[in-house]
Amino acid sequence: MSLSLTFTFRTTSHTLDLPSDTPLSVLHSRLEALTSVPPSLQKLIYRGKKIQHRQNDDSEPEPTIVQAGLRDGIKVQMLGSTAEELKQLTAADSARQSKERILRERALKPQVKLRSTGSSSSSSSSHQYRFHRIEPLSHLPRSETAMESLTTLSKDPAILHVMQKHSFSVGVLTELAPHENPGLLGLNVGSGDTIKLRIRLDTYDGFRPYLEVRRVLCHELAHNVWGEHNDDFKELNSQLNREVAEFEAAAAHGTHYLSDVRDAYQPSSNEDAEALVHVLGGTGPRGDDTMEDRRRRALEAAAARLKNEEEELERSCGTSGPQKQSGL
């Protein structure tokens, strides 16, 4: 008996006709010949089930494709990276971790309080306007790293600043699985009841750059107020991005906001300050510039870049509708 199976890898589909007693190792070898993905990196997903390559135990016979659950006519999604792609991902992941280390160090620094406002209500608002629960998807790999990424986002001083300023409260901050939501970067359910972010790469071999995910988070926070991508939404979204940039510019230049965001920070090193200038699109000071000139020019560059990036985000928006559920 022969089985006809369709395997989709990225944008290409491959149909294989295999005898029902074909060992899984033979299937993995055939797929490697078609996609250049080594068997050890292949992940096959179908009907909520998953098949991964594993070393054979000589004491047990190797399972066949039928014993693994594959049936005639089944369509299978394949995930994985070639050896060359994995090498490039490892290098990129190392660079990303270096940048995120800077952001984590900033997030953990306590605010330097310049004066006390004497207000008891401000303390309670800092507990109200925040992310109340963090939930990575436990069925996906590296859930501990996902938890760390979401926690860093939830404690980002600039994000907390805009949440306090606009009285934003989010019940749950969680993630989107790329293979389950292939067109979405973010989703806001119930005007802030839950915000879901796509923090992983499509190949599940790493995580998307922190600053890209944070930009999507600003977009989803704007959906707390406006469901449609109308002019009101765009105005608020632009305002949030501008306030994040201004907050980080103030931190980079040693200015502190008198707010209740307890995780405010100062740059701790030249590397930290350079990272912030890069975030704001700065190109370095000129000899005759004042500090205000440099800050103004950096903010103008950031505003222009953020406008272009937001237009790209809206072009990739997968969902738009009433405030009950809105997303990218």
Backbone bond lengths (Angstrom), bond angles and torsions (degrees), N, CA, C in turn:
res aa  C-N    CA-C-N  psi(-1)  N-CA   C-N-CA  omega(-1)  CA-C   N-CA-C  phi
1 M - - - 1.468 - - 1.534 109.36 -
2 S 1.318 116.90 136.22 1.457 121.69 -178.47 1.529 110.11 -112.41
3 L 1.350 115.64 142.43 1.462 121.47 178.53 1.527 109.03 -109.88
4 S 1.345 116.39 137.97 1.458 121.92 174.38 1.520 107.82 -104.35
5 L 1.334 116.86 114.32 1.463 122.47 -175.67 1.524 109.51 -121.43
6 T 1.338 116.16 139.06 1.467 121.59 178.31 1.525 109.16 -110.71
7 F 1.315 116.69 123.89 1.459 123.04 -179.53 1.531 108.22 -113.76
8 T 1.338 115.42 124.33 1.462 120.97 178.70 1.517 109.14 -106.50
9 F 1.322 115.94 120.56 1.466 121.79 177.78 1.516 107.78 -121.53
10 R 1.352 114.44 111.16 1.454 121.05 -174.68 1.534 109.83 59.61
11 T 1.298 119.89 -113.58 1.472 119.20 -177.20 1.521 112.73 -105.96
12 T 1.327 117.13 6.98 1.460 120.43 -175.17 1.525 110.82 -116.52
13 S 1.341 116.56 136.83 1.458 122.03 177.65 1.529 110.20 -108.53
14 H 1.328 115.25 142.07 1.461 122.27 178.37 1.534 108.30 -128.13
15 T 1.310 117.03 130.64 1.467 121.71 177.37 1.528 109.21 -105.51
16 L 1.332 115.77 126.27 1.465 121.44 179.67 1.521 109.55 -118.81
17 D 1.310 116.60 133.91 1.457 122.55 172.75 1.526 107.73 -105.49
18 L 1.328 115.61 113.10 1.460 120.97 -173.23 1.527 110.39 -128.91
19 P 1.346 117.00 144.74 1.471 119.37 172.78 1.522 110.15 -61.24
20 S 1.304 117.76 148.31 1.461 121.70 -176.11 1.520 112.55 -64.30
21 D 1.345 117.50 -22.46 1.461 119.41 -179.62 1.521 112.62 -95.31
22 T 1.339 116.91 17.93 1.464 120.76 178.40 1.525 110.63 -66.11
23 P 1.341 119.48 126.84 1.468 121.42 177.14 1.534 110.30 -65.41
24 L 1.331 115.10 151.41 1.463 119.81 179.30 1.526 111.89 -59.49
25 S 1.341 116.93 -34.71 1.465 119.45 -178.93 1.522 111.36 -62.35
26 V 1.330 116.75 -34.48 1.458 120.36 178.09 1.531 110.36 -67.98
27 L 1.353 116.31 -41.04 1.464 120.54 176.74 1.520 110.66 -59.97
28 H 1.344 116.84 -46.94 1.463 119.99 179.32 1.521 111.30 -60.66
29 S 1.329 117.99 -38.28 1.471 121.27 179.28 1.523 111.26 -66.47
30 R 1.344 116.63 -40.38 1.465 120.13 177.57 1.526 110.83 -62.77
31 L 1.336 116.18 -41.23 1.460 119.74 -179.93 1.520 111.44 -68.44
32 E 1.331 116.81 -34.19 1.463 119.45 177.20 1.527 110.33 -64.10
33 A 1.335 116.71 -40.18 1.461 120.34 179.24 1.527 111.48 -63.37
34 L 1.341 116.64 -30.90 1.466 120.77 -177.91 1.526 112.89 -84.58
35 T 1.328 117.50 -33.15 1.473 121.16 -170.00 1.516 115.06 -118.34
36 S 1.343 117.88 -12.46 1.477 123.06 -176.08 1.528 112.39 68.90
37 V 1.323 117.38 15.02 1.468 121.25 175.79 1.529 108.35 -93.26
38 P 1.340 118.82 119.53 1.459 120.79 179.53 1.530 111.38 -59.83
39 P 1.335 118.05 148.74 1.474 121.00 -179.53 1.525 113.21 -52.87
40 S 1.341 117.46 -38.21 1.465 119.99 -177.32 1.519 113.07 -65.43
41 L 1.357 117.26 -18.03 1.463 121.13 -178.51 1.526 112.36 -105.65
42 Q 1.331 117.26 1.91 1.458 120.84 -178.60 1.532 111.05 -83.48
43 K 1.333 115.59 134.06 1.465 122.29 173.07 1.524 107.50 -127.23
44 L 1.319 116.54 120.84 1.457 121.84 -178.31 1.524 109.12 -107.76
45 I 1.329 116.17 124.31 1.469 121.43 -175.92 1.522 108.86 -121.88
46 Y 1.338 116.07 128.57 1.456 120.36 177.85 1.523 109.14 -154.41
47 R 1.311 116.79 133.93 1.457 124.05 176.65 1.531 112.63 47.67
48 G 1.317 116.50 42.66 1.448 121.61 178.05 1.516 114.48 78.15
49 K 1.329 117.48 2.72 1.460 121.07 179.32 1.524 109.88 -108.70
50 K 1.338 116.36 163.90 1.452 120.67 -176.30 1.524 109.73 -138.68
51 I 1.335 115.64 138.22 1.457 122.25 175.27 1.524 107.87 -121.47
52 Q 1.337 116.35 126.63 1.450 121.54 175.74 1.519 109.01 -124.35
53 H 1.332 114.97 148.73 1.463 119.39 179.04 1.525 109.89 -66.43
54 R 1.312 116.40 140.11 1.458 120.13 176.07 1.523 108.77 -142.41
55 Q 1.318 115.06 153.19 1.456 120.48 179.93 1.527 109.60 -67.63
56 N 1.323 115.63 137.40 1.462 119.85 -179.70 1.519 111.29 -72.76
57 D 1.309 114.97 140.56 1.459 121.84 172.37 1.521 107.32 -93.94
58 D 1.346 115.61 116.51 1.461 119.55 -176.02 1.517 113.13 -58.43
59 S 1.320 116.70 -20.79 1.463 119.57 -178.25 1.530 111.97 -79.56
60 E 1.335 117.38 -11.41 1.458 121.08 -179.06 1.522 109.76 -127.41
61 P 1.327 117.37 144.14 1.470 119.44 177.85 1.527 110.86 -67.47
62 E 1.321 115.83 147.73 1.456 120.23 -179.80 1.529 109.68 -71.95
63 P 1.362 117.85 134.08 1.470 119.80 -179.74 1.517 111.79 -67.55
64 T 1.324 115.69 150.28 1.463 121.21 176.01 1.529 109.04 -90.72
65 I 1.326 115.15 173.47 1.467 118.74 -179.38 1.525 110.56 -66.24
66 V 1.320 118.14 -31.81 1.468 120.80 177.68 1.517 109.99 -69.87
67 Q 1.334 117.18 -42.83 1.463 120.45 178.62 1.526 111.47 -64.22
68 A 1.316 116.52 -26.09 1.470 120.25 177.00 1.521 112.08 -78.12
69 G 1.329 117.60 -7.45 1.458 121.02 175.98 1.509 115.32 106.52
70 L 1.339 118.23 -0.36 1.461 120.34 -178.86 1.525 110.18 -77.96
71 R 1.325 116.19 139.81 1.466 122.17 -178.48 1.532 109.48 -130.30
72 D 1.306 116.33 161.50 1.458 121.64 -178.36 1.529 110.69 -58.15
73 G 1.322 116.07 131.56 1.455 121.56 176.35 1.517 115.07 87.49
74 I 1.328 117.58 -2.77 1.464 120.45 -177.75 1.530 110.40 -68.76
75 K 1.338 115.82 142.29 1.456 122.27 174.42 1.524 108.43 -104.43
76 V 1.316 116.47 127.63 1.459 122.84 -173.32 1.523 109.65 -119.50
77 Q 1.332 116.13 133.20 1.463 121.70 174.34 1.521 108.56 -92.87
78 M 1.321 116.85 127.32 1.454 120.57 179.80 1.516 110.48 -108.95
79 L 1.328 115.86 132.51 1.457 122.55 175.94 1.520 108.22 -116.21
80 G 1.310 116.95 152.19 1.451 119.90 177.34 1.509 111.77 155.04
81 S 1.324 115.69 170.70 1.462 121.83 -179.77 1.514 109.39 -130.50
82 T 1.322 114.77 148.75 1.458 118.68 172.88 1.529 108.38 -71.58
83 A 1.321 116.18 164.87 1.461 119.88 -179.76 1.524 111.01 -60.67
84 E 1.339 116.99 -37.52 1.462 120.82 179.44 1.522 111.10 -68.17
85 E 1.337 116.35 -41.36 1.463 119.82 177.82 1.517 110.88 -63.96
86 L 1.335 116.51 -39.54 1.462 119.94 179.73 1.524 110.66 -62.49
87 K 1.328 116.66 -38.90 1.463 120.54 177.69 1.522 110.48 -62.68
88 Q 1.341 116.20 -43.60 1.460 119.81 179.58 1.527 111.09 -67.18
89 L 1.346 116.90 -38.94 1.462 120.68 178.79 1.519 111.39 -63.66
90 T 1.335 116.29 -38.70 1.459 120.17 179.63 1.527 110.30 -63.02
91 A 1.325 116.79 -42.37 1.462 120.72 178.46 1.523 111.07 -65.23
92 A 1.346 116.21 -42.66 1.469 120.00 179.57 1.523 111.00 -67.13
93 D 1.343 116.42 -37.93 1.461 120.45 -179.92 1.519 110.83 -65.39
94 S 1.335 116.41 -35.87 1.460 120.43 178.16 1.523 110.63 -64.59
95 A 1.341 116.55 -42.13 1.466 120.30 178.16 1.517 110.90 -66.25
96 R 1.357 115.91 -39.92 1.469 119.47 179.44 1.526 111.00 -63.87
97 Q 1.329 117.18 -41.95 1.461 120.66 -179.81 1.516 111.23 -62.35
98 S 1.341 116.36 -35.40 1.465 119.76 178.36 1.526 110.77 -64.39
99 K 1.361 116.31 -42.73 1.468 119.56 178.54 1.526 111.24 -67.86
100 E 1.328 115.85 -40.68 1.461 118.65 -178.27 1.532 111.27 -69.22
101 R 1.338 117.24 -28.35 1.460 119.27 175.89 1.522 110.04 -61.42
102 I 1.341 116.48 -40.32 1.465 120.38 177.37 1.521 110.42 -61.57
103 L 1.352 116.28 -44.55 1.467 120.39 -178.67 1.523 111.17 -66.18
104 R 1.345 117.21 -38.25 1.476 119.36 179.05 1.521 110.87 -66.44
105 E 1.338 116.72 -40.10 1.462 119.75 179.08 1.519 111.09 -62.06
106 R 1.337 115.82 -39.64 1.462 118.61 177.49 1.521 111.53 -65.55
107 A 1.353 115.05 -42.98 1.464 119.53 -175.93 1.514 112.31 -64.21
108 L 1.332 117.43 -29.06 1.466 120.75 -176.47 1.523 113.20 -84.92
109 K 1.328 117.09 -8.51 1.462 119.03 -178.17 1.527 110.87 -78.50
110 P 1.325 118.19 133.26 1.473 120.63 179.11 1.518 111.16 -71.66
111 Q 1.308 115.47 153.69 1.470 120.73 177.69 1.514 110.23 -70.91
112 V 1.332 114.64 140.37 1.454 120.43 171.97 1.521 107.57 -87.95
113 K 1.317 116.71 107.62 1.467 120.63 -176.59 1.525 109.98 -81.75
114 L 1.331 115.06 122.36 1.452 119.74 -178.87 1.527 112.11 -84.56
115 R 1.295 116.38 -30.90 1.461 120.16 176.52 1.514 108.84 -160.34
116 S 1.289 117.44 163.38 1.447 122.27 178.22 1.519 109.14 -98.87
117 T 1.303 116.96 133.96 1.471 119.95 179.07 1.521 111.03 -80.51
118 G 1.344 117.18 -17.89 1.455 120.91 -179.85 1.508 113.33 72.18
119 S 1.350 117.41 17.08 1.456 120.99 -177.42 1.514 110.43 -102.79
120 S 1.318 117.93 125.09 1.464 121.53 178.07 1.521 110.58 -79.10
121 S 1.346 118.40 -25.99 1.455 120.92 -178.23 1.517 111.61 -70.66
122 S 1.359 116.96 -28.65 1.460 119.72 -179.12 1.514 111.44 -65.26
123 S 1.330 116.41 -35.40 1.467 119.87 179.28 1.513 111.12 -65.57
124 S 1.321 117.48 -40.86 1.458 120.43 -179.25 1.522 111.00 -70.02
125 S 1.340 117.59 -32.13 1.461 119.13 -179.88 1.514 111.35 -68.84
126 S 1.353 117.32 -30.52 1.459 119.80 179.28 1.519 111.28 -65.74
127 H 1.335 116.69 -25.57 1.460 120.53 176.62 1.526 111.20 -86.41
128 Q 1.308 117.21 -22.00 1.459 120.74 -176.88 1.524 111.78 -85.62
129 Y 1.328 116.88 -42.70 1.459 120.57 -173.62 1.529 109.46 -97.15
130 R 1.315 114.37 85.36 1.464 120.89 -175.81 1.526 108.49 -164.47
131 F 1.330 116.85 -174.05 1.467 122.78 171.83 1.534 107.08 -92.00
132 H 1.314 116.23 118.27 1.464 119.12 -172.53 1.529 113.44 -83.62
133 R 1.343 117.10 -22.07 1.465 118.56 179.90 1.528 109.32 -150.87
134 I 1.327 116.12 142.35 1.462 122.80 178.30 1.524 107.85 -114.56
135 E 1.342 116.89 128.80 1.467 119.86 -176.92 1.531 110.73 -139.62
136 P 1.339 118.57 97.91 1.467 119.45 170.67 1.523 109.75 -71.97
137 L 1.327 117.57 164.93 1.457 121.60 178.87 1.526 108.60 -85.41
138 S 1.322 116.02 109.98 1.458 121.24 -172.54 1.525 113.36 -68.46
139 H 1.358 117.71 -20.03 1.463 119.24 -178.41 1.526 112.69 -83.98
140 L 1.351 117.29 -3.88 1.456 120.98 177.87 1.530 110.19 -98.45
141 P 1.333 117.42 155.13 1.465 119.60 -178.73 1.524 112.30 -66.63
142 R 1.330 115.82 157.91 1.473 123.89 176.55 1.528 111.85 54.33
143 S 1.333 115.38 47.44 1.461 119.10 -179.55 1.528 111.66 -65.00
144 E 1.355 117.09 -26.87 1.466 119.42 178.07 1.526 110.68 -65.65
145 T 1.341 116.20 -41.51 1.463 119.60 177.93 1.521 110.99 -67.11
146 A 1.337 116.86 -37.60 1.464 120.94 176.58 1.527 110.27 -61.67
147 M 1.341 116.20 -41.43 1.461 120.65 178.57 1.534 110.35 -61.98
148 E 1.326 115.99 -41.87 1.456 120.23 179.50 1.528 110.94 -64.24
149 S 1.331 117.06 -41.42 1.466 120.94 -179.99 1.521 111.56 -64.27
150 L 1.349 116.35 -45.45 1.464 120.34 179.66 1.529 111.12 -66.09
151 T 1.328 116.66 -38.02 1.464 120.18 179.31 1.519 110.64 -65.02
152 T 1.339 116.84 -41.67 1.464 120.26 177.79 1.527 110.95 -60.63
153 L 1.336 116.54 -41.88 1.462 120.06 176.07 1.518 111.45 -62.01
154 S 1.324 116.58 -42.36 1.461 120.28 -176.28 1.520 112.55 -68.53
155 K 1.336 117.10 -20.44 1.462 121.32 -179.33 1.529 112.25 -108.08
156 D 1.314 116.99 6.16 1.461 120.51 -179.65 1.539 108.91 -59.67
157 P 1.329 118.35 121.98 1.471 120.37 -175.46 1.520 113.75 -57.80
158 A 1.338 117.32 -39.15 1.464 119.23 -178.80 1.527 111.51 -68.82
159 I 1.334 116.91 -38.47 1.464 120.70 177.03 1.523 110.46 -65.48
160 L 1.335 117.11 -45.50 1.467 120.05 178.49 1.528 111.28 -62.04
161 H 1.317 115.97 -34.18 1.468 120.11 178.37 1.529 110.93 -60.58
162 V 1.348 117.56 -48.71 1.464 119.25 -178.40 1.525 111.28 -71.51
163 M 1.339 117.84 -30.61 1.466 119.55 177.28 1.528 110.57 -65.34
164 Q 1.344 115.89 -41.86 1.463 119.61 176.59 1.532 111.08 -64.10
165 K 1.325 115.37 -43.60 1.459 119.98 -175.20 1.522 111.90 -65.19
166 H 1.356 116.76 -36.81 1.465 120.74 -175.75 1.532 112.69 -105.23
167 S 1.326 116.89 8.60 1.479 121.49 178.55 1.528 111.43 57.42
168 F 1.335 116.09 45.59 1.465 121.16 178.00 1.529 109.85 -89.15
169 S 1.307 115.78 131.80 1.465 121.52 174.34 1.519 108.25 -128.32
170 V 1.337 117.18 133.34 1.461 122.05 -179.80 1.517 108.80 -122.59
171 G 1.331 116.26 126.55 1.458 119.95 -177.97 1.508 112.64 -68.18
172 V 1.339 116.69 -53.10 1.471 121.54 -176.40 1.518 109.32 -133.91
173 L 1.333 116.36 132.17 1.461 122.54 171.00 1.527 106.90 -109.12
174 T 1.333 116.54 118.05 1.455 120.27 -176.28 1.523 109.38 -138.72
175 E 1.332 117.82 -168.18 1.453 121.30 -174.66 1.527 111.62 -122.73
176 L 1.332 114.78 163.05 1.460 123.29 174.74 1.526 108.41 -107.69
177 A 1.320 116.64 134.45 1.459 120.76 175.61 1.527 108.75 -81.21
178 P 1.349 119.09 123.52 1.472 120.69 -177.07 1.519 114.09 -54.70
179 H 1.342 118.58 -42.53 1.473 119.34 -176.38 1.518 112.08 -74.62
180 E 1.345 117.09 -19.79 1.459 120.58 178.30 1.524 111.85 -89.98
181 N 1.342 117.11 -23.88 1.469 121.99 -179.33 1.528 108.94 -134.50
182 P 1.345 117.93 67.30 1.466 120.53 -170.68 1.516 115.06 -63.31
183 G 1.316 119.62 -20.72 1.456 119.63 -177.13 1.511 114.70 -103.49
184 L 1.321 117.92 -0.02 1.463 120.66 -171.58 1.519 112.42 -109.53
185 L 1.348 115.54 139.88 1.460 121.51 170.82 1.519 110.91 -102.15
186 G 1.334 117.32 -25.40 1.457 120.94 -179.81 1.514 110.51 -161.91
187 L 1.330 115.31 160.53 1.462 120.66 -178.03 1.518 108.98 -150.68
188 N 1.331 116.20 132.40 1.460 122.21 176.62 1.528 107.60 -113.49
189 V 1.307 117.40 115.99 1.460 122.86 -177.72 1.527 109.13 -106.71
190 G 1.323 116.56 125.73 1.463 120.86 175.23 1.509 114.32 68.93
191 S 1.347 117.54 35.96 1.473 121.61 176.78 1.523 111.94 53.08
192 G 1.314 116.38 44.73 1.464 120.33 176.20 1.511 114.74 108.93
193 D 1.343 118.18 -2.44 1.466 118.41 174.96 1.525 109.81 -59.94
194 T 1.337 115.78 -43.76 1.467 121.64 178.52 1.521 109.18 -143.71
195 I 1.321 116.43 134.15 1.461 121.82 171.25 1.523 107.44 -117.98
196 K 1.348 115.08 126.71 1.464 121.37 -179.16 1.529 108.31 -113.84
197 L 1.329 116.19 133.31 1.456 121.41 -177.66 1.525 110.63 -125.26
198 R 1.318 116.11 142.57 1.461 120.72 176.95 1.525 107.75 -87.73
199 I 1.312 116.44 97.28 1.462 120.85 -174.80 1.522 112.41 -98.55
200 R 1.351 117.95 -11.07 1.464 121.11 -176.07 1.528 111.60 -101.38
201 L 1.332 115.08 154.69 1.459 120.67 171.01 1.524 109.64 -70.76
202 D 1.320 117.42 156.86 1.461 121.35 -179.97 1.522 111.98 -58.39
203 T 1.340 116.79 -30.58 1.463 121.18 -176.60 1.526 112.95 -85.15
204 Y 1.341 117.35 -3.85 1.470 122.57 -178.33 1.534 112.56 62.79
205 D 1.325 117.83 17.28 1.459 120.66 -179.61 1.521 112.17 -98.24
206 G 1.295 117.88 4.92 1.451 121.12 -179.17 1.515 110.18 -179.48
207 F 1.327 116.03 -167.86 1.457 121.70 -175.63 1.517 110.57 -125.24
208 R 1.325 115.97 148.98 1.454 122.26 -178.70 1.532 109.92 -67.23
209 P 1.343 117.23 152.23 1.471 120.44 -178.65 1.531 111.55 -55.34
210 Y 1.323 115.24 138.92 1.463 121.81 -174.71 1.522 112.44 -56.08
211 L 1.329 116.87 -47.28 1.464 119.54 -174.72 1.524 112.09 -67.21
212 E 1.344 117.35 -30.47 1.469 119.92 175.87 1.526 110.40 -67.00
213 V 1.324 116.00 -43.12 1.466 119.87 179.99 1.522 109.89 -66.31
214 R 1.327 117.28 -39.66 1.465 119.81 -179.85 1.527 111.13 -64.15
215 R 1.333 116.54 -34.30 1.466 119.45 177.28 1.529 110.42 -64.72
216 V 1.333 116.90 -39.75 1.458 120.45 176.48 1.528 109.94 -64.81
217 L 1.343 116.87 -37.62 1.464 120.58 178.88 1.531 110.57 -61.20
218 C 1.320 117.96 -41.27 1.473 120.20 176.70 1.527 110.28 -59.93
219 H 1.333 115.92 -41.95 1.460 120.93 178.17 1.533 110.57 -59.03
220 E 1.335 115.95 -45.58 1.471 119.49 -178.16 1.528 111.82 -70.14
221 L 1.326 118.31 -32.57 1.466 120.38 176.15 1.527 111.00 -63.53
222 A 1.333 116.62 -34.51 1.469 119.86 176.97 1.525 110.89 -63.78
223 H 1.340 116.77 -28.61 1.464 120.58 177.16 1.535 112.02 -71.64
224 N 1.322 119.16 -8.73 1.463 120.68 171.70 1.523 110.76 -61.26
225 V 1.336 115.21 -27.25 1.468 120.57 -176.68 1.518 111.15 -106.29
226 W 1.336 116.98 -47.20 1.466 121.59 -174.81 1.516 109.98 -119.03
227 G 1.337 116.65 129.31 1.457 121.23 -179.54 1.516 112.93 -83.62
228 E 1.323 117.04 -43.06 1.463 121.18 -178.49 1.524 110.33 -83.96
229 H 1.351 116.29 157.67 1.455 121.26 174.28 1.529 109.61 -86.03
230 N 1.321 115.84 58.40 1.467 120.08 -179.65 1.532 109.51 -93.40
231 D 1.322 116.09 -172.68 1.458 119.97 -177.19 1.525 111.85 -63.85
232 D 1.343 117.22 -36.00 1.464 119.98 178.43 1.525 110.28 -62.50
233 F 1.346 115.13 -43.14 1.467 119.03 178.74 1.524 110.52 -62.29
234 K 1.344 116.60 -47.31 1.458 120.39 -176.69 1.524 111.19 -62.03
235 E 1.311 116.32 -37.99 1.467 119.83 179.56 1.531 110.62 -64.79
236 L 1.345 116.75 -44.81 1.460 120.04 179.60 1.532 110.97 -66.96
237 N 1.326 116.29 -42.75 1.463 119.50 -179.37 1.527 111.06 -61.54
238 S 1.329 116.66 -42.78 1.461 120.68 177.18 1.524 111.01 -62.94
239 Q 1.329 115.23 -39.28 1.458 119.54 179.32 1.527 111.16 -63.16
240 L 1.344 117.12 -43.16 1.467 120.55 179.97 1.520 110.79 -62.24
241 N 1.345 116.84 -45.38 1.460 119.89 179.15 1.526 111.52 -63.04
242 R 1.339 115.17 -38.76 1.466 119.22 179.33 1.533 110.59 -66.29
243 E 1.325 116.84 -39.90 1.462 120.11 -179.37 1.529 111.68 -69.37
244 V 1.327 116.51 -34.57 1.468 119.33 174.99 1.531 109.71 -63.41
245 A 1.343 116.68 -46.14 1.468 120.47 179.65 1.520 111.53 -62.80
246 E 1.339 116.93 -42.07 1.462 120.51 179.81 1.516 111.40 -65.49
247 F 1.322 116.22 -39.49 1.463 120.02 178.95 1.521 110.73 -61.65
248 E 1.335 116.62 -45.09 1.460 119.71 -178.14 1.525 111.35 -72.14
249 A 1.348 116.90 -31.88 1.464 119.34 175.29 1.524 110.10 -65.04
250 A 1.335 116.62 -41.41 1.459 120.23 178.28 1.518 110.70 -62.56
251 A 1.335 116.72 -41.21 1.462 120.60 178.76 1.525 110.70 -65.23
252 A 1.344 116.20 -39.82 1.464 120.09 -178.56 1.525 111.80 -65.34
253 H 1.340 116.22 -29.51 1.462 120.08 -177.95 1.525 112.31 -102.19
254 G 1.316 116.16 14.24 1.458 119.95 173.27 1.500 115.15 80.80
255 T 1.344 118.70 14.69 1.459 121.98 178.00 1.515 109.31 -93.51
256 H 1.327 118.22 137.78 1.460 122.13 -179.68 1.521 110.84 -115.47
257 Y 1.328 115.89 136.74 1.457 121.25 174.16 1.527 108.79 -82.23
258 L 1.326 116.41 138.97 1.460 120.15 173.51 1.520 108.11 -84.81
259 S 1.304 116.10 76.81 1.460 121.51 -176.88 1.508 108.60 -127.09
260 D 1.325 115.27 -178.98 1.454 120.73 -179.36 1.510 111.73 -99.66
261 V 1.315 118.63 14.06 1.455 121.39 177.32 1.521 107.78 -76.85
262 R 1.292 117.99 108.25 1.457 121.86 -171.93 1.515 113.56 -77.12
263 D 1.328 117.26 -11.89 1.458 119.94 -177.74 1.524 111.80 -101.23
264 A 1.326 119.09 23.38 1.456 120.50 177.10 1.516 109.15 -62.45
265 Y 1.339 116.96 161.10 1.447 118.40 -170.25 1.513 110.68 -149.02
266 Q 1.340 115.67 168.01 1.447 124.04 167.82 1.514 107.16 -122.56
267 P 1.335 118.74 152.48 1.461 119.14 174.93 1.521 109.65 -61.13
268 S 1.338 116.96 135.24 1.453 121.11 -176.41 1.514 112.55 -99.02
269 S 1.339 118.56 -10.28 1.453 120.71 -176.36 1.517 109.88 -159.54
270 N 1.335 116.17 169.44 1.461 120.13 175.25 1.518 110.68 -60.83
271 E 1.350 116.19 -38.14 1.466 120.57 179.45 1.521 110.43 -61.33
272 D 1.336 116.02 -40.54 1.465 121.38 179.59 1.519 110.09 -64.32
273 A 1.337 116.61 -47.48 1.460 120.38 -178.66 1.516 111.26 -63.85
274 E 1.344 117.23 -40.69 1.459 120.45 178.99 1.513 111.30 -63.45
275 A 1.348 116.66 -37.17 1.458 120.10 178.16 1.516 110.46 -62.92
276 L 1.333 116.96 -39.29 1.457 120.43 -179.43 1.526 111.13 -68.77
277 V 1.336 116.91 -40.35 1.459 119.63 177.46 1.516 109.93 -62.51
278 H 1.338 117.11 -39.44 1.463 120.71 177.31 1.519 110.64 -62.20
279 V 1.330 117.01 -40.41 1.465 120.85 179.75 1.513 110.48 -60.61
280 L 1.306 116.47 -38.02 1.456 120.29 -176.04 1.521 112.67 -87.24
281 G 1.328 118.37 2.26 1.452 120.91 177.57 1.514 113.25 78.74
282 G 1.356 118.55 17.85 1.451 121.56 -178.73 1.508 112.07 -73.38
283 T 1.330 116.51 155.73 1.462 121.08 179.40 1.513 111.87 -119.09
284 G 1.321 117.46 10.08 1.453 119.87 179.23 1.515 111.47 102.61
285 P 1.335 119.17 151.93 1.461 122.76 -176.37 1.523 112.53 -75.66
286 R 1.353 116.13 154.07 1.457 122.91 171.24 1.519 107.38 -103.44
287 G 1.314 115.29 155.54 1.450 119.50 -171.86 1.515 114.11 -59.96
288 D 1.327 118.79 -34.73 1.456 121.49 -175.94 1.519 112.85 -95.86
289 D 1.334 118.45 8.59 1.459 121.56 -179.12 1.522 111.24 -80.83
290 T 1.329 115.15 143.88 1.453 119.66 167.34 1.531 108.40 -87.58
291 M 1.322 116.21 166.38 1.460 119.81 178.51 1.525 110.55 -60.65
292 E 1.327 117.03 -38.24 1.462 120.61 179.80 1.524 110.99 -66.33
293 D 1.356 117.58 -37.93 1.465 120.92 176.76 1.519 110.86 -60.69
294 R 1.326 116.81 -45.35 1.457 120.93 -179.19 1.517 110.75 -64.81
295 R 1.323 116.12 -41.69 1.462 119.60 -179.55 1.527 111.35 -66.01
296 R 1.352 116.60 -41.79 1.460 120.47 179.98 1.526 110.90 -64.61
297 R 1.333 117.48 -43.49 1.453 120.77 -178.66 1.535 111.46 -66.38
298 A 1.321 116.01 -38.42 1.462 119.83 178.62 1.520 110.60 -64.66
299 L 1.336 116.60 -41.16 1.465 119.78 -179.78 1.535 111.04 -68.02
300 E 1.342 117.10 -36.49 1.466 119.34 177.91 1.526 110.80 -64.80
301 A 1.326 116.06 -41.74 1.466 119.88 178.38 1.517 110.57 -64.36
302 A 1.344 115.47 -41.05 1.462 119.08 179.50 1.521 111.16 -64.75
303 A 1.336 116.85 -41.23 1.461 119.99 -179.19 1.522 111.53 -62.97
304 A 1.348 116.51 -41.81 1.464 119.86 179.62 1.522 111.04 -64.91
305 R 1.352 116.03 -43.11 1.462 119.00 -179.68 1.522 111.63 -66.64
306 L 1.319 116.25 -41.09 1.463 119.92 -179.66 1.528 111.36 -64.51
307 K 1.331 117.59 -34.88 1.460 120.29 178.31 1.525 110.58 -63.54
308 N 1.344 115.60 -45.41 1.464 119.32 178.93 1.518 111.74 -64.10
309 E 1.339 116.59 -41.72 1.465 120.08 -179.13 1.523 110.96 -66.03
310 E 1.334 117.08 -37.35 1.461 119.49 -179.43 1.524 110.85 -68.05
311 E 1.332 117.31 -35.77 1.463 119.93 175.94 1.526 110.37 -62.20
312 E 1.335 117.19 -38.56 1.459 120.78 176.87 1.525 111.02 -65.47
313 L 1.333 116.22 -40.56 1.468 119.98 178.72 1.517 111.25 -61.49
314 E 1.318 116.92 -43.60 1.466 119.53 -178.37 1.525 111.56 -67.13
315 R 1.349 116.91 -32.61 1.461 118.89 177.55 1.529 111.34 -66.61
316 S 1.353 117.28 -26.32 1.468 120.39 179.16 1.524 112.04 -97.57
317 C 1.327 117.08 10.26 1.462 120.87 -176.84 1.524 110.63 -66.43
318 G 1.335 116.62 126.05 1.458 121.17 -177.69 1.504 114.22 -93.25
319 T 1.343 118.28 -21.82 1.464 121.23 -176.64 1.506 109.88 -141.17
320 S 1.314 117.03 138.97 1.460 121.78 175.31 1.507 107.63 -153.12
321 G 1.310 115.62 131.75 1.453 117.58 -178.53 1.504 111.26 -177.52
322 P 1.347 117.43 -157.59 1.457 120.88 -179.47 1.502 110.81 -59.24
323 Q 1.328 116.62 171.09 1.443 121.69 -174.16 1.522 112.97 -67.10
324 K 1.290 118.84 -12.26 1.463 120.55 179.91 1.530 111.54 -61.45
325 Q 1.347 116.62 -35.52 1.469 119.40 -179.45 1.503 109.17 -156.59
326 S 1.327 117.39 119.82 1.441 122.16 178.55 1.498 108.46 -138.82
327 G 1.339 116.25 146.96 1.451 115.80 -178.20 1.499 113.34 -164.15
328 L 1.338 113.23 174.74 1.455 121.27 176.57 1.513 108.68 -97.13
